[in-house]
Amino acid sequence: RKRIKRRVFCGDDTSYPHDFGRRKSNCRSPKSREVNQVKTVLKGLTLSQLEDFVTNLGEPKFRAKQIFQGIYRDRFSSFEEFSTLSKSLIAKLNEIAEIPSLKVGRHLTSKDGTHKMTFKVEEDKEVEAVWIPSGDDGRKTICISSQVGCTLACRFCATGLLDFKGNLKTWQIIDQVMQVEKLVGDRATNVVF
């Protein structure tokens, strides 16, 4: 198997003491080096970061916009869904990158149209998100988690009753919105944390 030399992007790799799944070994110096370990997570990267990513692969800059639109507008979950990308680029992306999705734990629906979902972040850690429709003014709000547990202990919030166990990565926060919208079959007008 041929080794690929490329620059690896870490996206949102600000270090926090309790961050889950941070791929610190994948986020050393951006100098070229041999890489064949951890795949780069593309969900959560900005357009500018995707442009850097594709140009470092030797691809034209416009490929970044195609990937960006595929992930965020079209909500593709695999590279095979990208009809605008060449087969060789799809094969390359499958080797070195990924578009992960959270696994749905529970999905409960109330009579008023509220949906409550849990998502597995790690084997023994879950977060929750809630779809809250407003009957009269057309607002559709998603309340998402940015952490596992919470330090505030608000009585009205189930997450606030849990001990703080760490911050989520950008892709995990974004994916909650994408998953909730997919599960309820509608797009949100508001997102709150």
C-alpha positions as CSV (number, residue, x, y, z in Angstrom):
1,R,0.0,0.0,0.0
2,K,1.3,3.4,-0.9
3,R,1.8,5.9,1.9
4,I,0.4,9.4,1.4
5,K,2.3,12.5,2.5
6,R,-0.1,15.3,3.2
7,R,-1.0,18.0,5.7
8,V,-3.5,16.9,8.3
9,F,-6.1,19.4,9.5
10,C,-7.6,19.1,13.0
11,G,-10.6,21.4,12.5
12,D,-11.7,22.4,16.0
13,D,-8.7,21.0,17.9
14,T,-8.7,23.5,20.7
15,S,-7.5,21.5,23.7
16,Y,-9.8,21.2,26.6
17,P,-9.1,18.9,29.6
18,H,-12.1,16.6,29.0
19,D,-12.6,16.7,25.2
20,F,-13.8,13.4,23.7
21,G,-12.2,11.8,20.7
22,R,-9.7,14.5,20.1
23,R,-7.2,13.0,17.8
24,K,-4.1,14.7,19.3
25,S,-1.8,12.3,17.5
26,N,-3.4,13.5,14.2
27,C,-2.9,17.2,15.1
28,R,0.8,17.7,15.5
29,S,2.8,20.1,13.4
30,P,1.1,20.8,10.0
31,K,4.4,20.0,8.2
32,S,4.1,17.2,5.7
33,R,4.7,13.7,7.3
34,E,3.8,10.2,6.6
35,V,0.2,9.5,7.6
36,N,-1.7,6.3,7.5
37,Q,-3.4,6.2,10.9
38,V,-6.4,8.4,11.8
39,K,-8.8,9.7,9.2
40,T,-9.6,13.4,9.0
41,V,-13.1,14.3,10.0
42,L,-14.6,16.6,7.4
43,K,-17.8,17.4,9.1
44,G,-17.2,20.4,11.2
45,L,-14.6,22.0,8.9
46,T,-15.2,25.4,7.5
47,L,-15.1,26.1,3.7
48,S,-11.6,27.7,4.2
49,Q,-10.4,24.6,6.0
50,L,-11.8,22.3,3.3
51,E,-10.0,24.4,0.7
52,D,-6.7,23.9,2.5
53,F,-7.5,20.2,2.8
54,V,-8.3,19.6,-0.9
55,T,-5.4,21.7,-2.2
56,N,-3.0,19.8,0.0
57,L,-4.3,16.6,-1.7
58,G,-3.5,18.2,-5.1
59,E,-7.1,18.8,-6.0
60,P,-8.5,22.0,-7.4
61,K,-9.9,24.5,-4.8
62,F,-13.5,24.2,-6.2
63,R,-13.7,20.6,-4.8
64,A,-13.9,22.1,-1.3
65,K,-17.2,23.9,-2.2
66,Q,-18.6,20.6,-3.6
67,I,-17.7,18.8,-0.4
68,F,-18.9,21.6,1.8
69,Q,-22.3,21.7,0.0
70,G,-22.6,17.9,0.1
71,I,-22.0,17.7,3.8
72,Y,-24.0,20.8,5.0
73,R,-26.7,21.4,2.3
74,D,-27.3,18.0,0.9
75,R,-26.5,16.2,4.1
76,F,-24.5,13.4,2.5
77,S,-23.2,10.7,4.9
78,S,-20.8,8.9,2.6
79,F,-18.5,10.0,-0.2
80,E,-20.3,7.7,-2.7
81,E,-23.2,10.1,-2.6
82,F,-21.1,12.9,-4.2
83,S,-22.0,12.7,-7.9
84,T,-19.8,15.8,-8.5
85,L,-16.6,14.1,-7.4
86,S,-14.5,11.8,-9.5
87,K,-14.2,8.1,-8.6
88,S,-10.5,8.5,-7.9
89,L,-11.2,11.4,-5.5
90,I,-13.9,9.4,-3.8
91,A,-11.5,6.5,-3.3
92,K,-8.9,8.8,-2.0
93,L,-11.3,10.4,0.5
94,N,-12.5,7.0,1.7
95,E,-8.9,6.2,2.6
96,I,-8.0,9.4,4.4
97,A,-11.2,11.1,5.5
98,E,-14.6,10.5,7.0
99,I,-18.0,12.1,7.5
100,P,-19.1,10.5,10.8
101,S,-22.6,10.5,12.3
102,L,-23.7,10.1,15.9
103,K,-25.7,7.0,16.7
104,V,-29.3,7.6,17.9
105,G,-30.0,6.1,21.3
106,R,-33.6,7.0,22.1
107,H,-36.2,9.0,20.3
108,L,-39.3,10.0,22.2
109,T,-42.3,12.0,20.8
110,S,-44.8,14.0,22.8
111,K,-48.4,14.9,22.0
112,D,-47.5,18.5,21.4
113,G,-44.9,17.6,18.7
114,T,-41.8,17.9,20.8
115,H,-39.2,15.2,20.1
116,K,-36.5,14.2,22.5
117,M,-33.5,12.2,21.3
118,T,-30.3,10.9,22.8
119,F,-27.1,10.3,20.9
120,K,-24.2,8.1,21.8
121,V,-20.9,10.1,21.9
122,E,-18.9,7.2,23.3
123,E,-19.8,3.7,24.4
124,D,-20.9,4.9,27.9
125,K,-21.7,8.5,27.2
126,E,-24.8,10.1,25.8
127,V,-26.1,13.6,25.1
128,E,-29.6,14.7,24.4
129,A,-31.2,17.1,21.8
130,V,-34.8,18.3,21.8
131,W,-37.0,19.5,18.8
132,I,-39.4,22.1,20.1
133,P,-42.1,23.3,17.7
134,S,-44.0,26.5,18.4
135,G,-47.6,26.1,17.4
136,D,-48.6,29.7,16.5
137,D,-45.6,31.6,15.2
138,G,-43.9,28.8,13.1
139,R,-40.7,28.6,15.1
140,K,-39.0,25.3,15.2
141,T,-36.2,25.2,17.8
142,I,-33.6,22.5,18.4
143,C,-31.9,22.5,21.8
144,I,-28.6,20.7,21.4
145,S,-25.8,19.7,23.8
146,S,-22.3,21.0,23.6
147,Q,-21.0,19.0,26.5
148,V,-21.6,15.6,28.2
149,G,-23.2,16.6,31.5
150,C,-23.2,20.1,32.8
151,T,-21.7,22.3,35.5
152,L,-24.8,24.5,36.0
153,A,-27.3,21.9,37.4
154,C,-30.4,23.7,36.1
155,R,-33.5,21.9,37.4
156,F,-35.5,22.1,34.1
157,C,-32.8,20.5,32.0
158,A,-32.0,16.8,32.2
159,T,-28.4,17.4,31.1
160,G,-28.0,19.8,34.0
161,L,-28.7,16.9,36.4
162,L,-25.7,15.0,35.1
163,D,-22.1,15.4,36.2
164,F,-19.9,17.2,33.7
165,K,-17.8,14.7,31.7
166,G,-16.4,16.8,28.8
167,N,-16.9,19.0,25.8
168,L,-18.1,17.7,22.4
169,K,-16.2,18.2,19.2
170,T,-17.6,20.5,16.5
171,W,-18.8,17.7,14.3
172,Q,-20.7,16.1,17.2
173,I,-22.5,19.4,17.8
174,I,-23.3,20.0,14.1
175,D,-24.4,16.4,13.7
176,Q,-27.1,16.7,16.4
177,V,-28.8,19.4,14.3
178,M,-28.5,17.3,11.2
179,Q,-29.8,14.2,12.9
180,V,-32.7,15.9,14.6
181,E,-33.9,17.5,11.3
182,K,-33.6,14.2,9.5
183,L,-35.6,12.3,12.2
184,V,-38.4,14.9,12.4
185,G,-38.4,15.6,8.6
186,D,-38.2,19.3,8.9
187,R,-35.6,22.2,9.2
188,A,-35.1,24.2,12.3
189,T,-35.5,28.0,12.5
190,N,-33.6,28.3,15.7
191,V,-30.8,26.4,17.5
192,V,-30.0,26.8,21.2
193,F,-27.6,25.2,23.6
